[in-house]
Amino acid sequence: MNIGILGMGGVGSFIGAKLADHYRNDKETNIIFICRNETKEAINRDGLCLLSGDKTIIARPYMASDDPKKIGLLDILFVATKSFSLDQAINQYQECITENTIIIPLLNGVDTKQILEKSIDLDGSRILEGCIYVASNIKKPGVVQHVGGPGKIYFGSSDELNYVGIEDILIRGGLDVVYTNEIKKILWKKYLFVSPLATMTTALNITFGEVAQEVVHMEKLEAMMLEVQALSQKFDVLLTTKDIQDSLDMISKFPFESKSSLQLDFENKNSKTEKESFVDFVINNGKMLGIPVGHYEEMNQKIIGRSKNR
């Protein structure tokens, strides 16, 4: 079995290191890191280093490559790219995907499956939906720091097919995984947490801890979550008051200095960011579906102001 991880950033490296470490002596399971440039060179030279608490994993995959011909056909493909590069990245590896390849995206948005369906030129390809609760950052090429979150993965499909066997494969690979047919609700529940928090921390240039310690920030964050809740109903997903409270409570479980990926992209002056997925998706769909999203629009103006000063 060939298991590929496309996108060896914080998330891809977190799951890739665990899979490669647990399957290192398994001659029938190949873990393939799909990466390029300095990351590929560092992993091929030194392995992939995952720092998690007081534990260090040095994982050596079956292969680290960006050549589709060397990678070959994949049985399972994790997609862990940034949302803005999803279409381009998946198109580059079309020849590694067949109608039997099981694709598990772990991006932060709620429309990733729809994007993949438009990008992959295969009828009946097995595109599932998924998400992961983890905060991990690249310290340098080939070294990733797990800074917070349990690393729990949810994946699934709302169709009649059963993918429990894939859950078993991934659990044996050292991942904390749950297969569920309620994946849409879980995706939206995570989005309820990550979208408002990423938007606010980027707009105000503050950490998770700074949000949690100020009542005014927490009130604004809750107001933004209420806007996401209202929007989710238009997509036939019911987010409850408890879901909102759970999301608010989760912030304090991350280290004080934690920052969202969107905020880090702005700090690093990256030309592309996940703003479209975290911010614009809410505003654009809010306008189209008649949902007031004034708090998002307020934060968006602050982000635009920051962009002009970068």
Secondary structure, DSSP 8 states (H G I E B T S, - for coil): -EEEEE--SHHHHHHHHHHHHHTTT-TT-EEEEE--HHHHHHHHHH-EEEEETTEEEEE--SEEE--HHHH---SEEEE-S-GGGHHHHHHHTGGG--TT-EEEE--SSS-HHHHHHHH---TT-EE-EEEEEEEEEEEETTEEEEEEEEEEEEEE-SSS---HHHHHHHHHTT-EEEEES-HHHHHHHHHHHHHHHHHHHHHHT--HHHHHH-HHHHHHHHHHHHHHHHHHHTTT----HHHHHHHHHHGGGS-TT---HHHHHHHTT-S--SHIIIIIHHHHHHHHHT---HHHHHHHHHHHHHHHT-
